[in-house]
Amino acid sequence: MSKANELTKTAGAFDIRNFIGVLLGIFGVILAIAGLVDYTPDEAERTGGIDANLWTGISLILAAVFFIAWARLRPIRIIADESTEVAETGETRA
């Protein structure tokens, strides 16, 4: 197969890094809110004065930003030949 007959596409929204980033972001926001709203002196005593929910939530949000940025900056490229493209769309490329 020659390079002229190859087409590249990106995985887009179906990239697993997007799913991971969104899930980490959701859990991070939930934990950060729990850390801000529901931090009691009893929890402070158990964790040595560190708000574990807040710091874990912030860390998860940062990890989510990393995964989503990684997926946007370096998308997965899928190589498809022209015959596959014609079969999927019904159009020919000139």
PDB file of N, CA, C and O in Angstrom:
ATOM      1  N   MET A   1       0.846  -1.165   0.000  1.00  0.00           N
ATOM      2  CA  MET A   1       0.000   0.000   0.000  1.00  0.00           C
ATOM      3  C   MET A   1       0.895   1.233   0.000  1.00  0.00           C
ATOM      4  O   MET A   1       1.837   1.327   0.787  1.00  0.00           O
ATOM      5  N   SER A   2       0.601   2.158  -0.872  1.00  0.00           N
ATOM      6  CA  SER A   2       1.430   3.352  -0.972  1.00  0.00           C
ATOM      7  C   SER A   2       0.915   4.437  -0.041  1.00  0.00           C
ATOM      8  O   SER A   2      -0.224   4.391   0.424  1.00  0.00           O
ATOM      9  N   LYS A   3       1.771   5.410   0.222  1.00  0.00           N
ATOM     10  CA  LYS A   3       1.402   6.515   1.103  1.00  0.00           C
ATOM     11  C   LYS A   3       0.275   7.358   0.522  1.00  0.00           C
ATOM     12  O   LYS A   3      -0.485   7.965   1.276  1.00  0.00           O
ATOM     13  N   ALA A   4       0.149   7.408  -0.814  1.00  0.00           N
ATOM     14  CA  ALA A   4      -0.894   8.218  -1.448  1.00  0.00           C
ATOM     15  C   ALA A   4      -2.280   7.658  -1.163  1.00  0.00           C
ATOM     16  O   ALA A   4      -3.255   8.409  -1.135  1.00  0.00           O
ATOM     17  N   ASN A   5      -2.380   6.351  -0.951  1.00  0.00           N
ATOM     18  CA  ASN A   5      -3.677   5.732  -0.711  1.00  0.00           C
ATOM     19  C   ASN A   5      -4.053   5.682   0.767  1.00  0.00           C
ATOM     20  O   ASN A   5      -5.129   5.184   1.101  1.00  0.00           O
ATOM     21  N   GLU A   6      -3.203   6.181   1.661  1.00  0.00           N
ATOM     22  CA  GLU A   6      -3.474   6.119   3.088  1.00  0.00           C
ATOM     23  C   GLU A   6      -4.116   7.412   3.571  1.00  0.00           C
ATOM     24  O   GLU A   6      -3.714   8.507   3.178  1.00  0.00           O
ATOM     25  N   LEU A   7      -5.104   7.270   4.413  1.00  0.00           N
ATOM     26  CA  LEU A   7      -5.746   8.401   5.061  1.00  0.00           C
ATOM     27  C   LEU A   7      -5.598   8.209   6.564  1.00  0.00           C
ATOM     28  O   LEU A   7      -5.607   7.078   7.050  1.00  0.00           O
ATOM     29  N   THR A   8      -5.463   9.298   7.294  1.00  0.00           N
ATOM     30  CA  THR A   8      -5.369   9.184   8.743  1.00  0.00           C
ATOM     31  C   THR A   8      -6.566   9.866   9.383  1.00  0.00           C
ATOM     32  O   THR A   8      -7.037  10.907   8.923  1.00  0.00           O
ATOM     33  N   LYS A   9      -7.040   9.256  10.446  1.00  0.00           N
ATOM     34  CA  LYS A   9      -8.120   9.808  11.251  1.00  0.00           C
ATOM     35  C   LYS A   9      -7.662   9.777  12.700  1.00  0.00           C
ATOM     36  O   LYS A   9      -6.705   9.082  13.044  1.00  0.00           O
ATOM     37  N   THR A  10      -8.343  10.527  13.540  1.00  0.00           N
ATOM     38  CA  THR A  10      -8.050  10.473  14.965  1.00  0.00           C
ATOM     39  C   THR A  10      -9.189   9.767  15.685  1.00  0.00           C
ATOM     40  O   THR A  10     -10.316   9.723  15.193  1.00  0.00           O
ATOM     41  N   ALA A  11      -8.882   9.216  16.854  1.00  0.00           N
ATOM     42  CA  ALA A  11      -9.892   8.502  17.632  1.00  0.00           C
ATOM     43  C   ALA A  11     -10.935   9.462  18.192  1.00  0.00           C
ATOM     44  O   ALA A  11     -12.078   9.067  18.420  1.00  0.00           O
ATOM     45  N   GLY A  12     -10.557  10.714  18.414  1.00  0.00           N
ATOM     46  CA  GLY A  12     -11.505  11.728  18.869  1.00  0.00           C
ATOM     47  C   GLY A  12     -12.082  11.435  20.240  1.00  0.00           C
ATOM     48  O   GLY A  12     -11.347  11.145  21.184  1.00  0.00           O
ATOM     49  N   ALA A  13     -13.396  11.510  20.348  1.00  0.00           N
ATOM     50  CA  ALA A  13     -14.069  11.324  21.632  1.00  0.00           C
ATOM     51  C   ALA A  13     -13.948   9.897  22.147  1.00  0.00           C
ATOM     52  O   ALA A  13     -14.151   9.654  23.337  1.00  0.00           O
ATOM     53  N   PHE A  14     -13.621   8.948  21.269  1.00  0.00           N
ATOM     54  CA  PHE A  14     -13.538   7.554  21.673  1.00  0.00           C
ATOM     55  C   PHE A  14     -12.154   7.167  22.183  1.00  0.00           C
ATOM     56  O   PHE A  14     -11.896   5.990  22.439  1.00  0.00           O
ATOM     57  N   ASP A  15     -11.275   8.129  22.331  1.00  0.00           N
ATOM     58  CA  ASP A  15      -9.949   7.879  22.891  1.00  0.00           C
ATOM     59  C   ASP A  15     -10.110   7.565  24.379  1.00  0.00           C
ATOM     60  O   ASP A  15     -10.779   8.305  25.100  1.00  0.00           O
ATOM     61  N   ILE A  16      -9.508   6.483  24.836  1.00  0.00           N
ATOM     62  CA  ILE A  16      -9.664   6.045  26.225  1.00  0.00           C
ATOM     63  C   ILE A  16      -9.154   7.095  27.204  1.00  0.00           C
ATOM     64  O   ILE A  16      -9.626   7.162  28.339  1.00  0.00           O
ATOM     65  N   ARG A  17      -8.197   7.914  26.781  1.00  0.00           N
ATOM     66  CA  ARG A  17      -7.669   8.950  27.676  1.00  0.00           C
ATOM     67  C   ARG A  17      -8.730   9.986  28.002  1.00  0.00           C
ATOM     68  O   ARG A  17      -8.711  10.560  29.091  1.00  0.00           O
ATOM     69  N   ASN A  18      -9.659  10.239  27.080  1.00  0.00           N
ATOM     70  CA  ASN A  18     -10.755  11.164  27.369  1.00  0.00           C
ATOM     71  C   ASN A  18     -11.681  10.595  28.436  1.00  0.00           C
ATOM     72  O   ASN A  18     -12.089  11.313  29.350  1.00  0.00           O
ATOM     73  N   PHE A  19     -12.016   9.309  28.328  1.00  0.00           N
ATOM     74  CA  PHE A  19     -12.869   8.681  29.334  1.00  0.00           C
ATOM     75  C   PHE A  19     -12.194   8.691  30.706  1.00  0.00           C
ATOM     76  O   PHE A  19     -12.828   9.010  31.712  1.00  0.00           O
ATOM     77  N   ILE A  20     -10.922   8.347  30.741  1.00  0.00           N
ATOM     78  CA  ILE A  20     -10.189   8.340  32.006  1.00  0.00           C
ATOM     79  C   ILE A  20     -10.150   9.746  32.595  1.00  0.00           C
ATOM     80  O   ILE A  20     -10.379   9.923  33.792  1.00  0.00           O
ATOM     81  N   GLY A  21      -9.863  10.744  31.768  1.00  0.00           N
ATOM     82  CA  GLY A  21      -9.806  12.121  32.245  1.00  0.00           C
ATOM     83  C   GLY A  21     -11.127  12.604  32.803  1.00  0.00           C
ATOM     84  O   GLY A  21     -11.160  13.262  33.843  1.00  0.00           O
ATOM     85  N   VAL A  22     -12.215  12.284  32.125  1.00  0.00           N
ATOM     86  CA  VAL A  22     -13.535  12.716  32.603  1.00  0.00           C
ATOM     87  C   VAL A  22     -13.880  12.035  33.925  1.00  0.00           C
ATOM     88  O   VAL A  22     -14.365  12.689  34.848  1.00  0.00           O
ATOM     89  N   LEU A  23     -13.635  10.731  34.026  1.00  0.00           N
ATOM     90  CA  LEU A  23     -13.942  10.029  35.272  1.00  0.00           C
ATOM     91  C   LEU A  23     -13.090  10.533  36.434  1.00  0.00           C
ATOM     92  O   LEU A  23     -13.602  10.736  37.535  1.00  0.00           O
ATOM     93  N   LEU A  24     -11.803  10.735  36.197  1.00  0.00           N
ATOM     94  CA  LEU A  24     -10.950  11.281  37.256  1.00  0.00           C
ATOM     95  C   LEU A  24     -11.410  12.677  37.660  1.00  0.00           C
ATOM     96  O   LEU A  24     -11.392  13.024  38.841  1.00  0.00           O
ATOM     97  N   GLY A  25     -11.822  13.473  36.680  1.00  0.00           N
ATOM     98  CA  GLY A  25     -12.309  14.819  36.972  1.00  0.00           C
ATOM     99  C   GLY A  25     -13.575  14.805  37.808  1.00  0.00           C
ATOM    100  O   GLY A  25     -13.706  15.586  38.751  1.00  0.00           O
ATOM    101  N   ILE A  26     -14.509  13.925  37.472  1.00  0.00           N
ATOM    102  CA  ILE A  26     -15.758  13.836  38.243  1.00  0.00           C
ATOM    103  C   ILE A  26     -15.471  13.422  39.682  1.00  0.00           C
ATOM    104  O   ILE A  26     -15.966  14.047  40.620  1.00  0.00           O
ATOM    105  N   PHE A  27     -14.676  12.373  39.856  1.00  0.00           N
ATOM    106  CA  PHE A  27     -14.340  11.932  41.209  1.00  0.00           C
ATOM    107  C   PHE A  27     -13.546  12.996  41.959  1.00  0.00           C
ATOM    108  O   PHE A  27     -13.727  13.169  43.165  1.00  0.00           O
ATOM    109  N   GLY A  28     -12.674  13.704  41.262  1.00  0.00           N
ATOM    110  CA  GLY A  28     -11.889  14.756  41.892  1.00  0.00           C
ATOM    111  C   GLY A  28     -12.747  15.902  42.383  1.00  0.00           C
ATOM    112  O   GLY A  28     -12.536  16.411  43.484  1.00  0.00           O
ATOM    113  N   VAL A  29     -13.711  16.314  41.578  1.00  0.00           N
ATOM    114  CA  VAL A  29     -14.611  17.402  41.992  1.00  0.00           C
ATOM    115  C   VAL A  29     -15.442  16.968  43.195  1.00  0.00           C
ATOM    116  O   VAL A  29     -15.626  17.743  44.133  1.00  0.00           O
ATOM    117  N   ILE A  30     -15.945  15.733  43.174  1.00  0.00           N
ATOM    118  CA  ILE A  30     -16.736  15.236  44.308  1.00  0.00           C
ATOM    119  C   ILE A  30     -15.899  15.227  45.580  1.00  0.00           C
ATOM    120  O   ILE A  30     -16.364  15.669  46.630  1.00  0.00           O
ATOM    121  N   LEU A  31     -14.667  14.728  45.496  1.00  0.00           N
ATOM    122  CA  LEU A  31     -13.812  14.685  46.686  1.00  0.00           C
ATOM    123  C   LEU A  31     -13.406  16.080  47.150  1.00  0.00           C
ATOM    124  O   LEU A  31     -13.342  16.337  48.352  1.00  0.00           O
ATOM    125  N   ALA A  32     -13.133  16.981  46.212  1.00  0.00           N
ATOM    126  CA  ALA A  32     -12.754  18.342  46.599  1.00  0.00           C
ATOM    127  C   ALA A  32     -13.912  19.042  47.305  1.00  0.00           C
ATOM    128  O   ALA A  32     -13.705  19.736  48.301  1.00  0.00           O
ATOM    129  N   ILE A  33     -15.117  18.864  46.795  1.00  0.00           N
ATOM    130  CA  ILE A  33     -16.282  19.465  47.459  1.00  0.00           C
ATOM    131  C   ILE A  33     -16.480  18.848  48.839  1.00  0.00           C
ATOM    132  O   ILE A  33     -16.762  19.559  49.803  1.00  0.00           O
ATOM    133  N   ALA A  34     -16.335  17.529  48.938  1.00  0.00           N
ATOM    134  CA  ALA A  34     -16.458  16.866  50.237  1.00  0.00           C
ATOM    135  C   ALA A  34     -15.389  17.371  51.204  1.00  0.00           C
ATOM    136  O   ALA A  34     -15.658  17.535  52.393  1.00  0.00           O
ATOM    137  N   GLY A  35     -14.194  17.614  50.706  1.00  0.00           N
ATOM    138  CA  GLY A  35     -13.128  18.124  51.563  1.00  0.00           C
ATOM    139  C   GLY A  35     -13.378  19.546  52.030  1.00  0.00           C
ATOM    140  O   GLY A  35     -13.028  19.902  53.155  1.00  0.00           O
ATOM    141  N   LEU A  36     -13.980  20.360  51.177  1.00  0.00           N
ATOM    142  CA  LEU A  36     -14.270  21.744  51.557  1.00  0.00           C
ATOM    143  C   LEU A  36     -15.464  21.850  52.498  1.00  0.00           C
ATOM    144  O   LEU A  36     -15.468  22.686  53.401  1.00  0.00           O
ATOM    145  N   VAL A  37     -16.464  21.018  52.297  1.00  0.00           N
ATOM    146  CA  VAL A  37     -17.722  21.153  53.031  1.00  0.00           C
ATOM    147  C   VAL A  37     -17.752  20.309  54.301  1.00  0.00           C
ATOM    148  O   VAL A  37     -18.285  20.752  55.319  1.00  0.00           O
ATOM    149  N   ASP A  38     -17.203  19.129  54.262  1.00  0.00           N
ATOM    150  CA  ASP A  38     -17.412  18.165  55.343  1.00  0.00           C
ATOM    151  C   ASP A  38     -16.100  17.772  56.019  1.00  0.00           C
ATOM    152  O   ASP A  38     -15.824  16.585  56.192  1.00  0.00           O
ATOM    153  N   TYR A  39     -15.305  18.744  56.396  1.00  0.00           N
ATOM    154  CA  TYR A  39     -14.042  18.467  57.084  1.00  0.00           C
ATOM    155  C   TYR A  39     -14.246  18.742  58.569  1.00  0.00           C
ATOM    156  O   TYR A  39     -14.397  19.893  58.980  1.00  0.00           O
ATOM    157  N   THR A  40     -14.251  17.684  59.368  1.00  0.00           N
ATOM    158  CA  THR A  40     -14.548  17.808  60.796  1.00  0.00           C
ATOM    159  C   THR A  40     -13.268  17.683  61.623  1.00  0.00           C
ATOM    160  O   THR A  40     -12.257  17.174  61.139  1.00  0.00           O
ATOM    161  N   PRO A  41     -13.318  18.143  62.857  1.00  0.00           N
ATOM    162  CA  PRO A  41     -12.149  17.967  63.737  1.00  0.00           C
ATOM    163  C   PRO A  41     -11.790  16.491  63.957  1.00  0.00           C
ATOM    164  O   PRO A  41     -10.621  16.158  64.150  1.00  0.00           O
ATOM    165  N   ASP A  42     -12.794  15.613  63.928  1.00  0.00           N
ATOM    166  CA  ASP A  42     -12.527  14.180  64.067  1.00  0.00           C
ATOM    167  C   ASP A  42     -11.680  13.667  62.901  1.00  0.00           C
ATOM    168  O   ASP A  42     -10.752  12.881  63.098  1.00  0.00           O
ATOM    169  N   GLU A  43     -12.006  14.117  61.688  1.00  0.00           N
ATOM    170  CA  GLU A  43     -11.207  13.730  60.516  1.00  0.00           C
ATOM    171  C   GLU A  43      -9.810  14.331  60.595  1.00  0.00           C
ATOM    172  O   GLU A  43      -8.833  13.687  60.215  1.00  0.00           O
ATOM    173  N   ALA A  44      -9.713  15.551  61.082  1.00  0.00           N
ATOM    174  CA  ALA A  44      -8.403  16.189  61.213  1.00  0.00           C
ATOM    175  C   ALA A  44      -7.516  15.400  62.172  1.00  0.00           C
ATOM    176  O   ALA A  44      -6.311  15.273  61.955  1.00  0.00           O
ATOM    177  N   GLU A  45      -8.118  14.879  63.223  1.00  0.00           N
ATOM    178  CA  GLU A  45      -7.354  14.092  64.190  1.00  0.00           C
ATOM    179  C   GLU A  45      -6.879  12.772  63.570  1.00  0.00           C
ATOM    180  O   GLU A  45      -5.754  12.337  63.820  1.00  0.00           O
ATOM    181  N   ARG A  46      -7.729  12.144  62.772  1.00  0.00           N
ATOM    182  CA  ARG A  46      -7.366  10.863  62.156  1.00  0.00           C
ATOM    183  C   ARG A  46      -6.304  11.011  61.071  1.00  0.00           C
ATOM    184  O   ARG A  46      -5.490  10.109  60.875  1.00  0.00           O
ATOM    185  N   THR A  47      -6.306  12.143  60.364  1.00  0.00           N
ATOM    186  CA  THR A  47      -5.379  12.318  59.242  1.00  0.00           C
ATOM    187  C   THR A  47      -4.181  13.190  59.591  1.00  0.00           C
ATOM    188  O   THR A  47      -3.396  13.534  58.706  1.00  0.00           O
ATOM    189  N   GLY A  48      -4.027  13.547  60.829  1.00  0.00           N
ATOM    190  CA  GLY A  48      -2.887  14.362  61.219  1.00  0.00           C
ATOM    191  C   GLY A  48      -3.008  15.816  60.785  1.00  0.00           C
ATOM    192  O   GLY A  48      -1.997  16.474  60.540  1.00  0.00           O
ATOM    193  N   GLY A  49      -4.224  16.321  60.689  1.00  0.00           N
ATOM    194  CA  GLY A  49      -4.445  17.719  60.327  1.00  0.00           C
ATOM    195  C   GLY A  49      -4.456  17.994  58.832  1.00  0.00           C
ATOM    196  O   GLY A  49      -4.517  19.149  58.412  1.00  0.00           O
ATOM    197  N   ILE A  50      -4.397  16.951  58.035  1.00  0.00           N
ATOM    198  CA  ILE A  50      -4.406  17.117  56.575  1.00  0.00           C
ATOM    199  C   ILE A  50      -5.797  16.764  56.058  1.00  0.00           C
ATOM    200  O   ILE A  50      -6.345  15.718  56.407  1.00  0.00           O
ATOM    201  N   ASP A  51      -6.362  17.626  55.235  1.00  0.00           N
ATOM    202  CA  ASP A  51      -7.669  17.358  54.633  1.00  0.00           C
ATOM    203  C   ASP A  51      -7.455  16.417  53.444  1.00  0.00           C
ATOM    204  O   ASP A  51      -7.223  16.856  52.318  1.00  0.00           O
ATOM    205  N   ALA A  52      -7.539  15.114  53.723  1.00  0.00           N
ATOM    206  CA  ALA A  52      -7.221  14.098  52.713  1.00  0.00           C
ATOM    207  C   ALA A  52      -8.160  14.166  51.516  1.00  0.00           C
ATOM    208  O   ALA A  52      -7.717  14.005  50.379  1.00  0.00           O
ATOM    209  N   ASN A  53      -9.450  14.401  51.752  1.00  0.00           N
ATOM    210  CA  ASN A  53     -10.393  14.477  50.637  1.00  0.00           C
ATOM    211  C   ASN A  53     -10.067  15.649  49.721  1.00  0.00           C
ATOM    212  O   ASN A  53     -10.106  15.512  48.499  1.00  0.00           O
ATOM    213  N   LEU A  54      -9.751  16.784  50.296  1.00  0.00           N
ATOM    214  CA  LEU A  54      -9.442  17.965  49.490  1.00  0.00           C
ATOM    215  C   LEU A  54      -8.188  17.741  48.650  1.00  0.00           C
ATOM    216  O   LEU A  54      -8.193  18.013  47.450  1.00  0.00           O
ATOM    217  N   TRP A  55      -7.122  17.253  49.262  1.00  0.00           N
ATOM    218  CA  TRP A  55      -5.871  17.071  48.524  1.00  0.00           C
ATOM    219  C   TRP A  55      -5.971  15.951  47.494  1.00  0.00           C
ATOM    220  O   TRP A  55      -5.387  16.049  46.415  1.00  0.00           O
ATOM    221  N   THR A  56      -6.699  14.901  47.814  1.00  0.00           N
ATOM    222  CA  THR A  56      -6.904  13.835  46.832  1.00  0.00           C
ATOM    223  C   THR A  56      -7.754  14.339  45.678  1.00  0.00           C
ATOM    224  O   THR A  56      -7.485  14.009  44.523  1.00  0.00           O
ATOM    225  N   GLY A  57      -8.780  15.135  45.975  1.00  0.00           N
ATOM    226  CA  GLY A  57      -9.616  15.715  44.927  1.00  0.00           C
ATOM    227  C   GLY A  57      -8.829  16.622  44.006  1.00  0.00           C
ATOM    228  O   GLY A  57      -8.989  16.564  42.787  1.00  0.00           O
ATOM    229  N   ILE A  58      -7.980  17.459  44.579  1.00  0.00           N
ATOM    230  CA  ILE A  58      -7.145  18.350  43.760  1.00  0.00           C
ATOM    231  C   ILE A  58      -6.194  17.532  42.889  1.00  0.00           C
ATOM    232  O   ILE A  58      -5.989  17.851  41.718  1.00  0.00           O
ATOM    233  N   SER A  59      -5.619  16.483  43.459  1.00  0.00           N
ATOM    234  CA  SER A  59      -4.710  15.628  42.684  1.00  0.00           C
ATOM    235  C   SER A  59      -5.436  14.939  41.533  1.00  0.00           C
ATOM    236  O   SER A  59      -4.894  14.837  40.433  1.00  0.00           O
ATOM    237  N   LEU A  60      -6.646  14.472  41.776  1.00  0.00           N
ATOM    238  CA  LEU A  60      -7.414  13.823  40.716  1.00  0.00           C
ATOM    239  C   LEU A  60      -7.801  14.815  39.624  1.00  0.00           C
ATOM    240  O   LEU A  60      -7.806  14.463  38.445  1.00  0.00           O
ATOM    241  N   ILE A  61      -8.123  16.041  40.000  1.00  0.00           N
ATOM    242  CA  ILE A  61      -8.446  17.065  39.000  1.00  0.00           C
ATOM    243  C   ILE A  61      -7.224  17.363  38.140  1.00  0.00           C
ATOM    244  O   ILE A  61      -7.345  17.503  36.923  1.00  0.00           O
ATOM    245  N   LEU A  62      -6.054  17.462  38.754  1.00  0.00           N
ATOM    246  CA  LEU A  62      -4.827  17.693  37.984  1.00  0.00           C
ATOM    247  C   LEU A  62      -4.522  16.516  37.056  1.00  0.00           C
ATOM    248  O   LEU A  62      -4.091  16.715  35.920  1.00  0.00           O
ATOM    249  N   ALA A  63      -4.745  15.295  37.537  1.00  0.00           N
ATOM    250  CA  ALA A  63      -4.539  14.122  36.682  1.00  0.00           C
ATOM    251  C   ALA A  63      -5.525  14.128  35.514  1.00  0.00           C
ATOM    252  O   ALA A  63      -5.166  13.748  34.399  1.00  0.00           O
ATOM    253  N   ALA A  64      -6.757  14.554  35.759  1.00  0.00           N
ATOM    254  CA  ALA A  64      -7.758  14.639  34.691  1.00  0.00           C
ATOM    255  C   ALA A  64      -7.344  15.651  33.637  1.00  0.00           C
ATOM    256  O   ALA A  64      -7.474  15.396  32.440  1.00  0.00           O
ATOM    257  N   VAL A  65      -6.849  16.795  34.077  1.00  0.00           N
ATOM    258  CA  VAL A  65      -6.378  17.816  33.136  1.00  0.00           C
ATOM    259  C   VAL A  65      -5.225  17.263  32.305  1.00  0.00           C
ATOM    260  O   VAL A  65      -5.157  17.503  31.099  1.00  0.00           O
ATOM    261  N   PHE A  66      -4.322  16.527  32.943  1.00  0.00           N
ATOM    262  CA  PHE A  66      -3.204  15.923  32.226  1.00  0.00           C
ATOM    263  C   PHE A  66      -3.691  14.951  31.152  1.00  0.00           C
ATOM    264  O   PHE A  66      -3.232  15.018  30.012  1.00  0.00           O
ATOM    265  N   PHE A  67      -4.614  14.047  31.497  1.00  0.00           N
ATOM    266  CA  PHE A  67      -5.098  13.064  30.530  1.00  0.00           C
ATOM    267  C   PHE A  67      -5.819  13.724  29.365  1.00  0.00           C
ATOM    268  O   PHE A  67      -5.615  13.335  28.215  1.00  0.00           O
ATOM    269  N   ILE A  68      -6.656  14.713  29.641  1.00  0.00           N
ATOM    270  CA  ILE A  68      -7.402  15.368  28.567  1.00  0.00           C
ATOM    271  C   ILE A  68      -6.461  16.188  27.688  1.00  0.00           C
ATOM    272  O   ILE A  68      -6.613  16.199  26.466  1.00  0.00           O
ATOM    273  N   ALA A  69      -5.496  16.870  28.293  1.00  0.00           N
ATOM    274  CA  ALA A  69      -4.520  17.625  27.500  1.00  0.00           C
ATOM    275  C   ALA A  69      -3.678  16.682  26.644  1.00  0.00           C
ATOM    276  O   ALA A  69      -3.386  16.987  25.488  1.00  0.00           O
ATOM    277  N   TRP A  70      -3.294  15.555  27.199  1.00  0.00           N
ATOM    278  CA  TRP A  70      -2.519  14.560  26.458  1.00  0.00           C
ATOM    279  C   TRP A  70      -3.309  14.056  25.249  1.00  0.00           C
ATOM    280  O   TRP A  70      -2.752  13.912  24.161  1.00  0.00           O
ATOM    281  N   ALA A  71      -4.587  13.790  25.434  1.00  0.00           N
ATOM    282  CA  ALA A  71      -5.420  13.314  24.324  1.00  0.00           C
ATOM    283  C   ALA A  71      -5.594  14.388  23.256  1.00  0.00           C
ATOM    284  O   ALA A  71      -5.679  14.069  22.070  1.00  0.00           O
ATOM    285  N   ARG A  72      -5.649  15.650  23.658  1.00  0.00           N
ATOM    286  CA  ARG A  72      -5.827  16.735  22.691  1.00  0.00           C
ATOM    287  C   ARG A  72      -4.522  17.046  21.944  1.00  0.00           C
ATOM    288  O   ARG A  72      -4.537  17.296  20.739  1.00  0.00           O
ATOM    289  N   LEU A  73      -3.402  17.029  22.665  1.00  0.00           N
ATOM    290  CA  LEU A  73      -2.130  17.405  22.055  1.00  0.00           C
ATOM    291  C   LEU A  73      -1.516  16.286  21.216  1.00  0.00           C
ATOM    292  O   LEU A  73      -0.851  16.561  20.218  1.00  0.00           O
ATOM    293  N   ARG A  74      -1.729  15.035  21.605  1.00  0.00           N
ATOM    294  CA  ARG A  74      -1.171  13.898  20.868  1.00  0.00           C
ATOM    295  C   ARG A  74      -2.266  12.871  20.596  1.00  0.00           C
ATOM    296  O   ARG A  74      -2.297  11.816  21.228  1.00  0.00           O
ATOM    297  N   PRO A  75      -3.159  13.173  19.665  1.00  0.00           N
ATOM    298  CA  PRO A  75      -4.267  12.242  19.402  1.00  0.00           C
ATOM    299  C   PRO A  75      -3.776  10.942  18.769  1.00  0.00           C
ATOM    300  O   PRO A  75      -2.752  10.914  18.087  1.00  0.00           O
ATOM    301  N   ILE A  76      -4.520   9.880  19.005  1.00  0.00           N
ATOM    302  CA  ILE A  76      -4.215   8.591  18.389  1.00  0.00           C
ATOM    303  C   ILE A  76      -4.604   8.673  16.923  1.00  0.00           C
ATOM    304  O   ILE A  76      -5.732   9.037  16.593  1.00  0.00           O
ATOM    305  N   ARG A  77      -3.674   8.335  16.051  1.00  0.00           N
ATOM    306  CA  ARG A  77      -3.926   8.393  14.616  1.00  0.00           C
ATOM    307  C   ARG A  77      -4.226   6.985  14.108  1.00  0.00           C
ATOM    308  O   ARG A  77      -3.501   6.032  14.392  1.00  0.00           O
ATOM    309  N   ILE A  78      -5.303   6.885  13.357  1.00  0.00           N
ATOM    310  CA  ILE A  78      -5.721   5.617  12.772  1.00  0.00           C
ATOM    311  C   ILE A  78      -5.523   5.721  11.271  1.00  0.00           C
ATOM    312  O   ILE A  78      -6.049   6.634  10.634  1.00  0.00           O
ATOM    313  N   ILE A  79      -4.766   4.788  10.703  1.00  0.00           N
ATOM    314  CA  ILE A  79      -4.497   4.808   9.267  1.00  0.00           C
ATOM    315  C   ILE A  79      -5.529   3.926   8.570  1.00  0.00           C
ATOM    316  O   ILE A  79      -5.685   2.748   8.890  1.00  0.00           O
ATOM    317  N   ALA A  80      -6.221   4.522   7.620  1.00  0.00           N
ATOM    318  CA  ALA A  80      -7.211   3.791   6.820  1.00  0.00           C
ATOM    319  C   ALA A  80      -6.877   4.003   5.356  1.00  0.00           C
ATOM    320  O   ALA A  80      -6.499   5.104   4.954  1.00  0.00           O
ATOM    321  N   ASP A  81      -7.012   2.960   4.560  1.00  0.00           N
ATOM    322  CA  ASP A  81      -6.739   3.138   3.137  1.00  0.00           C
ATOM    323  C   ASP A  81      -7.971   3.727   2.444  1.00  0.00           C
ATOM    324  O   ASP A  81      -9.062   3.757   3.012  1.00  0.00           O
ATOM    325  N   GLU A  82      -7.778   4.188   1.226  1.00  0.00           N
ATOM    326  CA  GLU A  82      -8.831   4.906   0.505  1.00  0.00           C
ATOM    327  C   GLU A  82     -10.033   4.016   0.221  1.00  0.00           C
ATOM    328  O   GLU A  82     -11.162   4.506   0.229  1.00  0.00           O
ATOM    329  N   SER A  83      -9.833   2.735  -0.029  1.00  0.00           N
ATOM    330  CA  SER A  83     -10.960   1.850  -0.331  1.00  0.00           C
ATOM    331  C   SER A  83     -11.888   1.708   0.872  1.00  0.00           C
ATOM    332  O   SER A  83     -13.103   1.602   0.705  1.00  0.00           O
ATOM    333  N   THR A  84     -11.331   1.705   2.081  1.00  0.00           N
ATOM    334  CA  THR A  84     -12.148   1.658   3.287  1.00  0.00           C
ATOM    335  C   THR A  84     -12.946   2.941   3.429  1.00  0.00           C
ATOM    336  O   THR A  84     -14.122   2.909   3.792  1.00  0.00           O
ATOM    337  N   GLU A  85     -12.315   4.063   3.147  1.00  0.00           N
ATOM    338  CA  GLU A  85     -12.984   5.356   3.228  1.00  0.00           C
ATOM    339  C   GLU A  85     -14.138   5.428   2.237  1.00  0.00           C
ATOM    340  O   GLU A  85     -15.214   5.918   2.581  1.00  0.00           O
ATOM    341  N   VAL A  86     -13.935   4.950   1.020  1.00  0.00           N
ATOM    342  CA  VAL A  86     -14.989   4.979   0.001  1.00  0.00           C
ATOM    343  C   VAL A  86     -16.146   4.090   0.429  1.00  0.00           C
ATOM    344  O   VAL A  86     -17.305   4.457   0.239  1.00  0.00           O
ATOM    345  N   ALA A  87     -15.856   2.932   1.001  1.00  0.00           N
ATOM    346  CA  ALA A  87     -16.909   2.015   1.426  1.00  0.00           C
ATOM    347  C   ALA A  87     -17.735   2.608   2.564  1.00  0.00           C
ATOM    348  O   ALA A  87     -18.943   2.380   2.629  1.00  0.00           O
ATOM    349  N   GLU A  88     -17.101   3.364   3.461  1.00  0.00           N
ATOM    350  CA  GLU A  88     -17.811   3.936   4.597  1.00  0.00           C
ATOM    351  C   GLU A  88     -18.670   5.124   4.199  1.00  0.00           C
ATOM    352  O   GLU A  88     -19.804   5.243   4.664  1.00  0.00           O
ATOM    353  N   THR A  89     -18.160   6.004   3.350  1.00  0.00           N
ATOM    354  CA  THR A  89     -18.875   7.235   3.030  1.00  0.00           C
ATOM    355  C   THR A  89     -19.626   7.167   1.719  1.00  0.00           C
ATOM    356  O   THR A  89     -20.581   7.919   1.521  1.00  0.00           O
ATOM    357  N   GLY A  90     -19.224   6.293   0.822  1.00  0.00           N
ATOM    358  CA  GLY A  90     -19.850   6.220  -0.485  1.00  0.00           C
ATOM    359  C   GLY A  90     -19.359   7.292  -1.436  1.00  0.00           C
ATOM    360  O   GLY A  90     -19.880   7.419  -2.544  1.00  0.00           O
ATOM    361  N   GLU A  91     -18.366   8.065  -1.024  1.00  0.00           N
ATOM    362  CA  GLU A  91     -17.818   9.138  -1.855  1.00  0.00           C
ATOM    363  C   GLU A  91     -16.409   8.774  -2.287  1.00  0.00           C
ATOM    364  O   GLU A  91     -15.720   8.002  -1.620  1.00  0.00           O
ATOM    365  N   THR A  92     -15.995   9.333  -3.400  1.00  0.00           N
ATOM    366  CA  THR A  92     -14.621   9.142  -3.856  1.00  0.00           C
ATOM    367  C   THR A  92     -13.868  10.445  -3.691  1.00  0.00           C
ATOM    368  O   THR A  92     -14.450  11.528  -3.744  1.00  0.00           O
ATOM    369  N   ARG A  93     -12.576  10.326  -3.491  1.00  0.00           N
ATOM    370  CA  ARG A  93     -11.735  11.516  -3.356  1.00  0.00           C
ATOM    371  C   ARG A  93     -11.046  11.777  -4.669  1.00  0.00           C
ATOM    372  O   ARG A  93     -10.511  10.863  -5.295  1.00  0.00           O
ATOM    373  N   ALA A  94     -11.061  13.027  -5.086  1.00  0.00           N
ATOM    374  CA  ALA A  94     -10.426  13.391  -6.361  1.00  0.00           C
ATOM    375  C   ALA A  94      -9.036  13.905  -6.139  1.00  0.00           C
ATOM    376  O   ALA A  94      -8.349  14.260  -7.098  1.00  0.00           O
TER     377      ALA A  94
END
